[in-house]
Amino acid sequence: LALLPNVFLVAALFAYLNFLRKADEMIRRIQVEGLAIGFGAAAIFMVGYPPLERVGVAVLQADTVLIVMMIGWVTGQMIAAWRSR
């Protein structure tokens, strides 16, 4: 029962992959660029934050990385869409 939300997340992942497969080339490029920027932002955040924890900054919550990744994804999509105009 505790893992039931993961079933919905897996379903959302497959729906997103289906969307990407059916999307045209420009939409796919925008999405992939957004994902790349989101992943990169989260990776930089995860590497850069632990040293801050050692010097007294609040301990990182697991969902914080997800929020950083989502903000990076949206920002990357906006940048890619703006460039494709």
C-alpha positions in Angstrom: 0.0 0.0 0.0 2.9 2.3 0.8 4.3 1.9 -2.8 0.9 2.5 -4.5 1.9 6.1 -5.5 4.9 4.6 -7.4 2.4 2.8 -9.6 1.0 6.1 -10.7 4.4 7.6 -11.2 5.4 4.6 -13.5 2.2 5.2 -15.4 3.0 8.9 -15.8 6.5 8.0 -17.0 5.1 5.7 -19.7 2.5 8.3 -20.7 5.4 10.9 -21.1 7.4 8.4 -23.1 4.4 7.8 -25.3 4.0 11.6 -25.7 7.7 11.9 -26.8 7.4 9.2 -29.3 4.4 10.8 -30.9 5.7 14.4 -30.8 7.3 16.1 -33.8 11.0 16.8 -34.0 10.8 20.4 -32.5 8.7 19.4 -29.5 10.9 16.5 -28.9 14.0 18.7 -29.0 12.5 21.2 -26.6 11.5 18.4 -24.2 14.9 16.7 -24.3 16.7 20.1 -23.8 14.5 20.8 -20.8 15.2 17.3 -19.3 18.9 17.8 -19.9 18.9 21.2 -18.1 16.8 19.8 -15.3 19.0 16.8 -14.8 22.1 18.9 -14.9 20.7 21.4 -12.4 19.8 18.6 -10.0 23.2 17.0 -10.4 25.0 20.2 -9.7 22.8 20.8 -6.7 23.3 17.3 -5.3 27.1 17.6 -5.6 27.3 21.2 -4.3 24.9 20.9 -1.3 26.6 18.2 0.9 29.6 20.5 1.6 27.2 23.1 2.8 25.5 20.6 5.1 28.9 20.0 6.7 29.3 23.6 7.6 25.8 24.0 9.2 23.2 24.5 6.4 20.0 22.6 6.9 19.9 18.9 6.0 18.7 18.3 2.5 15.2 16.8 2.1 14.7 14.2 -0.6 12.0 16.1 -2.3 14.2 19.2 -2.6 16.2 17.6 -5.4 13.0 16.8 -7.2 11.9 20.4 -7.0 15.2 21.6 -8.3 15.0 19.2 -11.2 11.4 20.3 -12.0 12.4 24.0 -12.0 15.3 23.2 -14.2 13.1 21.2 -16.6 10.6 24.0 -16.9 13.4 26.6 -17.4 15.1 24.4 -20.0 11.8 24.1 -21.9 11.2 27.8 -21.8 14.8 28.5 -23.1 14.5 25.9 -25.8 11.1 27.1 -26.9 12.4 30.7 -27.0 15.4 29.7 -29.1 13.3 27.7 -31.6 11.2 30.8 -32.5 
